[in-house]
């Protein structure tokens, strides 16, 4: 575990290969031959600001950020 209880997720059904994520964070995202973005689900902590920017910029909102550890309530839920 990277020490961060969050991970990135790309909805393959929603991705339309606009590639804004790749432009914003090429260290995290790639667009292989099938034209569906892929990502490092657990990027280093220093790259999370770029991950959030890429998720916000996605025209289809295909990039999700899952926060918290499965099976445990999120501290934000208090």
Number of C-alpha atoms within 10 A of each C-alpha: 5 10 8 14 13 18 18 20 17 19 14 14 8 13 19 14 20 15 21 18 28 18 12 17 20 16 16 21 22 19 16 10 7 7 14 18 23 20 20 14 16 18 19 13 12 8 13 19 11 17 28 17 14 24 22 16 16 18 17 14 14 19 25 17 15 13 13 15 12 10 6 7 10 12 7 7 5 5
